[in-house]
Amino acid sequence: MKEEFIELTDKDGNKIKYEILDVIVRDEEDYAVLLPEGSEDEVVIFKVLPSDDEETEYVEVTDEELADSIFDEFIKRIDAEDEEEK
């Protein structure tokens, strides 16, 4: 996957740049696994909400169980890719 970045605004109005590591589809909904700029080991999970205009909305997943499940699937994908490269 080529590197893709998005910039989101937090609740305090600060702009934060994220690298999109992967998009996981769960129950016909998209979840983005994002790495905040400057972080090497802290990812966040956002639900991707398409909108009628050209802007995509990202809503942070606050359900810990769902976020952990999405993260686990992300790790499985990375492990599978690593195995394929060997």
Buried (B, 14 or more C-beta within 10 A) or exposed (E): EEEEEBEBEEEEEEEBEBBBBBBBEEEEEBBBBBBBEEEEEEBBBBBBEEEEEEEEEBEEBEEEEBBEBBBEBBEEBEEEEEEEEE
